[in-house]
Amino acid sequence: MKKTCNGCRAMEASGGGCSLGYITEAASSMWDIELEHQPLEDCPKPITDEKFYEELEKSGRG
């Protein structure tokens, strides 16, 4: 399992949660603002736009 969601296009595209539907939790926050997330289940962590759109198609959300 990945340690954090840093660099993941699915997190960047959603603005707060995983747009591929994977469960995440806040790993760090400051003044009640979630700064970093970590996945609670195995995920592909697409770091390129191409991989993100491939995973989005597979998930049926794209």
N, C-alpha and C positions, 0 to 999 in steps of 0.2 A: 504494500500500500504506500502511496505517496505521502511524504511528510507534510507538505503544505500545498496550497493551491496557487502559490506565487507563479506568475507567468502563464497561467492557464487561460486560454482564450474563452472558455465557457464561463469563467467567473467574470472576465472583463466585459463580455457581451451582456451579461445579465444585470450588472450593477449591484450585486449583493448576494446572490445565490447562484447555484450551478444551473446554467441554462440547459444542461443535458439531463437534469433530473437527479443527479447523485446527491446523497445526503452529506452535508458539511456542517462544521461547527466553527465558531469563532475561536481562533487560537490566540489572538491578542487584540486588545482594544484600548482606546484612550478616550476618556470623557464620553463613554457609552457609544463610541463610533468603532465599529469592527474594522480593524486594520488588516488582519490576516486570517485566512480560513485554513482548515485542514479537512481532508475527506474522511468520512467515517466508513467508507466502503471502497472496494477496488474500483478504480476509474482509469480511463486512458490518458488523462491530462494532456489534451491537445495543446501544443505550444505554438503551432503555426495556424494560419487561417485555413489552409488547405485541409489539415487534419481535423480542425474544428468542424468544418462543413461536412466532411465525411462522417464524423461521429454524429452530427446533427441529423443527417439523412438516416443513419442506422437507428437512431432513437425514435424516429417518426415525428420529431418536433420541427423539422425543417421544411 
